[in-house]
C-alpha cells in the first residue's frame, strides 16, 4: 500500500487528522491496534474548548454536537469554609465551552470516515516504523496472520502514550519531562441526571468533582491514594466520600445510584520534545499527558492536529516546508501552556500527602486571590478556555 500520510492511531486525534487531510485531497491511511467497537466503547471526558468546537464545525462534524452538546459558561469551584468561585469564561473571554462526550466525537468521526471512504484499518497488530529519518519511511503491521507494508511520505503518530511512534524516536534525539502525582482519581459513572455545572470541590480530605456526560449519565470523582483500586471502593464508600466533600446544599442535589463503571485514574504530567523527528510527527497523548484537572487532554490533541494538518496541507499543496519545520516548536508553546494551567489547578484543588502548613496557607491564599482580584479571574478564565491558535 502506498499513501501520502500514514496515521498511527484511530482515536479522535488520528481520525480528525485523517478527516481534514481527506477534505484537502491528501491521501492517508489510519492504522488502529484495537477493534472499532473497542475504540468507540471507551468512555472519556468531553469538555470542549471553543477552538475544538470550531474545528468540528469547520469540517462538518457538528450536526449531533449542535443538537445535544451543552454550552457551558465556565466551571464552579466549591471550597471548604470559603465562598464559592465560578471560572466565568463567558464573562472574561466572550466564549463558551461545550459539554459533549469524547465517545460521541469518536462515533461522529468513524461515521464520517466510512461515509467518505476513508482507509481506517482496525486490529492492526505489531505496528513498526521504519526509515523515519529518510524521505521514504514505511510502516509495517500484522493483520489476519499476514504482514502488511505502507509506504508514505510522512508518518503521524497519534497512538497514545503507550504506542510505538514516540518510542521510534532515538533517545539521543528526544527529551522527556515527567511529573508524577501521589494520588489518583477514583471515578464512577452513574445513570442519573447530572448536576447543573461542572464542579470542583476542595475539601481538607481531598478533591471531589462532578461532571456531565449526557442528560442521564453523570461522572463523579474523588481524590484517592495512588495505590487504591476500584475493588477498594464500594459504591456506598464512594458516595459517602463524595457527599462529605461537597457542601451540604450541593450534596443534596447529587442523585446517587449504582455505578455502571468504576475506574482509578493516576495523575501525571508528561511532555516529549521535539514533536517531530525526520518524517515522523507525534501528536496528542503520544507527545504529552496532562492531569485531567484542567480538561485539556482532548483539546490539546486537537490543537496538535490543527498545527499538523496545516503543515501537511501547505507541504503537499504548495511544497512549503516552513510549517513542517516549525510544527514542533509551535505546538509545544501551547502544550506547555496547557501543562502549566493543569498543574496549577491540580495544585490548587488537591491535598498533597506530606505537605506542611506553609504550603496549605499558600494554597488558601491563591484561592483568596481569585475571590478578590478581577485580574486573576480574567487570567484564569483566559487560560482555562485555551489559548488561541497561532497564525
N, C-alpha and C positions, 0 to 999 in steps of 0.2 A: 504494500500500500504506500502511496506517496501523497503527501499533503503539504500545505504551507506551514501550518502550525499544529503541533501535536500537544494537546492539553491533557495533562495527567490529573485526574480527579473530577468526578462527576457530581460534586456538591454544588451549592449555589454559586460560588465564585467561578468554578470551571464552566458550568453551564451558562452563566451570564456572559463570560468572555466568549464562549462559542457562539452564543446568540448574536452578540454585537458584531463579531468578525463576519459571521454569515450575512448579516444585514449590509455589510460593506463589501461583499463579494470576495471575502478571503476564505479560502478552503481550510477546513480544520477537522480534526478528529479528536473525540474525547474518550479517554480510557478510564474506566472506573473499576476498582477492585471488587466492590460489593455488588449485589443484585440491585436492580432498580427498586424493588419493593423494600429492601433494607434501607436504602438511602432515603426514600420518601417516608419511611416509618420513623425516622429519627425525629424526636421532639426537641426542638431548640427554641431559644428565646426569639422574640420578634419585636424589638423596639427599634424602629427605623428612623434614622436621621432624615432631614429634609433632602439632603443630597441623594441618599439612597432611593427615596420615594421618587425623586425627579428622574433618576436613571431608569427606574422601572416604567415610568410614564413615557419617557422619551423613546423607549424601544417597544412600546405596545404591550406591556406586561401589567397593565393597571386595571383591567376590567373587574376582576374579583377584588383587588385591593380597594378600589373606589366604592364597592358595594358593602364590604364587611369590615374593612380596616377602620380603626377608631383613631381619629385625630387626637393628639394629646398636647396640651399646652405646657406640660412640664412634669415634674416628679416631686412628690411630697416627702419631706424628711420629718419624722417624729423623734423627739429627743426626751429621754427620761428627765422629768422635773425641769424642763425648759420649754419655751414656746415652740410650736411647730414652724417649719420653714418650707416654702414652696419654691423650687427652682423654676422660675417663671420664664421659660424660653420665649413664649409668645410676646410677653411684655418687653423683653430686652433685645430680642432679635427680630421680632415680627414674623417668625416662622413657627411651624408646628412639627412635632414628631408624629409617628404613626405606630399604633399597635397592630401588627399583622404578623402572624406566626411564620417562622422560617420554613416550617413544613409546607405552608401554602406557597411560599416563593419557589420552593423546590418543585412542587407539583406544577405550578404555572410554567416553570422553565422546561421541565420534561415535556409538557404538552406542546409548548412552542417548538422545541427541537424536533418532536415527532411530526408536527404539522408541516414544518419546513424541510423535512427530510434530512435533518442533521445526523451526522455519524456519531452516535454515542454507543460505545462498546462496553457493556457491563460484564462483570465477573471476569475481568482481565487480570490474571494472576501473574505474580513474579515479574512485575514491570521493571525493566532496567534501562538506564540511559547510557548512550554510547556517543563518543566523539563530540562531547558538548563544547570543547574548545575550538572546534572547526566550524566552517560554514555549512557543513553537510552532516549534521547529527542524525541519529536514528534511535528509535525506541523499540525494544522487544518485549513481548508479553506472551503468556501461555493462556490458551482457551480451548476447551474441548479436547485436551490432550495434544494439541499442536502448538508449535512455536510460531509466532507471527512477528513481522517486522514492519515498522512505519518509518519511512524516510521523510524528512521535513527540513525546513529552513530554521525554524525556532521551536523550542520546547517551553511550554508554560506549566510550571509545577504548582498546581492548585490542590495538592493531595494531602494537606493537613500536616500536623506536627510529626506524625509517625511515618509519613510517606517517603518514597525513595528519592524525591527530587532534591531536597536540601542536602541529603546525605551524599549525593553525587558530586557536590562541590568539594574540592580538596580542602582539607582543614587548614592548609597553608595559605589559602586564599579567602578565608572567611573568619569572622569573629562573632562569638555568641555571648549575649548578655542575659543573665538569669537573675530572677529573684523568686525564691520560694516562700510561701506564707505558712505560718504554723497553725493553720486551721483550714477548714473547708466549709462548703455549703451543703447541708442536708436539705434536700428538696423533695416535695411531694406534689403530685398532680391530683386534682380532685374535680369531679363533675358537679361543680356548684357555681352559681353566678359569682363573678369576681367583684371585689370592691371597686369603687369608682376610679381611684387613682393608682398608679404605680407608687408604692410606698416603701421607703427605707425607714426602719425603726432602730434607733440606737438605744441600747439598754446596757447596764453595767454587767449583765451576764453574757452579753453578746448581741450581734446584729440579728434582725429579722427582716423579712421582705415579703411583700405581696405583689404579685404580677398577674397579668391577664393573658389568656390565650384566645378565648372567644367568649361568647355570651354565656356559655355553660361549661367553661373549662377554666380553672384557676390554678396558678402555680404559686407555691409558698416555699420560703427558705428560712432556715435558721443557721446561724454560725455554730459549728460543731468542732470538736477536736479532730485533728487531721487523721488520726488512725481509726475513727469510727467508721462503721459500715452500716448500710441500710438495715441489716438484721439487728443492729443495736437499738434501732428506733422503731418502736411500735407506733401505730397511729395515735394511740392515746398519749404516749410520751411526746410525740411531735406537737400535737395540738395544745397540750398543756404548756409546753415551752414557748410556742409561738404566741399564744394568747397572753402569757405573762409578760412578754417583751413588748407588746403593744399597749398603749394607754387604753384604759377601760372603755372609753367612748368609741374607740375604733375597733377594739376586740369584739364588741357586741355586734358589729356589722359583718364580721367574718363568718361565712357559712361553712361549717366543718362537715366532714363526711369521710367515708372510706377512701383510702388512696387507691388510684388506679396505676400509679407509677411512683417509684421511690428511688432516689439516687443520691450518691455522695460525690460532690464535685470538688476536687482540690483546686486551690487558687495559686496561680503563678503568673509571673511576667517574664516574657522571653522575646528577644529580638536577635535575628541573624543578619549580619551585614557582610557584604553587599547583597542586594536582592537580584543581582544578575551576575552570571559567570559565563562568558563566551556566548553561546547561543541558547543558554538556559536562563529563564526568568522564574523567580519564585514569588508567590502571592498568597495572601490570606494566612491561615494558620501554619502553612509551610514556612513562612518567614517570621511570624510573630504571634504571640499569645498575650492577651490582656486579661486581668481578673474581670469577672462579669459585673463588678460593681458599677462601672460606667456605661454598660450596654454598648460596647464598642466593637465587639468581635466581628459580627457580620458586616457592620458598617465600614469597618476598616478594610475588610476583604474587598468590598465593592469599590472602595477608594483605590486600592491597588489595581483592580480591574479597569477602572476609568483611565488611570495613567498608562496601563499596559496596552489596552486596546488603542488608545490614541497614538502610542508609539508605533504599534504594528501597522495600523492603517496608514500612518504617514510614511512608513518604510515601503510597504507594498504598493501604495498608490503613487508615491512620488519619489521613491528612492532616498528619502530623507533619513539619515541616521542620528540626527541631533536628539530626538526624543527617545530613541533606543538607548543612546549613550547616557542620557540624564535620568532614565526611569528610576534607577535605584535611589539616587540622591533625592529626587523629587518625592518619591513615595515615602522615603524614610523620614522626611520632615513631618509628614502627617502621622506616621507611625509613632514617632517619639512624642508628639503632642497628645496622642491618644493614650500612650503608656503613662504619660505624666498625669493626666486628669484621672485615669483609672487608679493609679497608685494613690493619689491624694484623697480620692473619695474612699478608697479602701482603708486608708489610714484614719480618716475622719470617723468612719462608721463602725469600725470593728474594735473589739477588745483584744489586744495583743498579749499573749502569755508572758509573764515576767516583766512587764512594764513597771516602771517606778512612778510615784505620784507626780513627778515633774512632767513626764510625758502625757499623763492624763490631763493635767492642767493646761498643757499646750493644746490638746485636742478640744477641750472645752472652750478655750479662747478662740480657736479657729471657728467654732460654731457661733460663738457670740459675735464675732466679726461679721459673719454672714447675716445675722439678725439685724445689725445696726448700720451696715455700710452698703449703700446702693452701688458703689463702685465694685465692691466684692461680689455682690449679687449679679451685676452685669457681666463681670469677668467669668464667673462660674457658668452662667447661662450660655455665654458665647462658646466656651469650651465644651460644655455638655452637649450642645447642639451639634458640634462637629465643625471643624474649620472649613471654610470654603475651599473648593478645588483651585489649585494654582493654574493660571493660563499657560 
